[in-house]
Amino acid sequence: MGHGFLIYVTNQTPIVEEIRLFKGSVPSGLTIHTMDDRYDFEHLQQAAKANPFKGDALTTDADSVMLIEIVNNCQAEKIMLNGRYEGAEMILDGQDNHIKIWCPANTSFYIRLHTFTPM
């Protein structure tokens, strides 16, 4: 069984919203938290800054295909997430290395970050 964690994303707005895990701030109308409600976006961002996460796979339960951009070492790769994505190592450091997600309007979904452990 791999390591990782689940984050839940809710977009309560009538438009597609863009978020960056875990960089910057969360747009108004969006919420991000872990499965057990123990950590929100700010806590996760601080954890990533203190001890960056690295992993190699993402999964989601979103009803539609989602546009994702993985930004690592100044290189950006756009992917269409439809259930599961496995690829090169991804790093979330709370700064330049992050994952950008375009969140569909009026939806809730989870993103599982597989094998994301502190570096």
Secondary structure, 3 states (H helix, E strand, C coil): CCCEEEEEEEECCCCCEEEEECCCCCCCCEEEEECCCCCEHHHHHHHHHHCCEEEEEEEECCCCCEEEEEEECCEEEEEEECCEEEEEEEEECCCCCEEEEEECCCEEEEEEEECCEEC
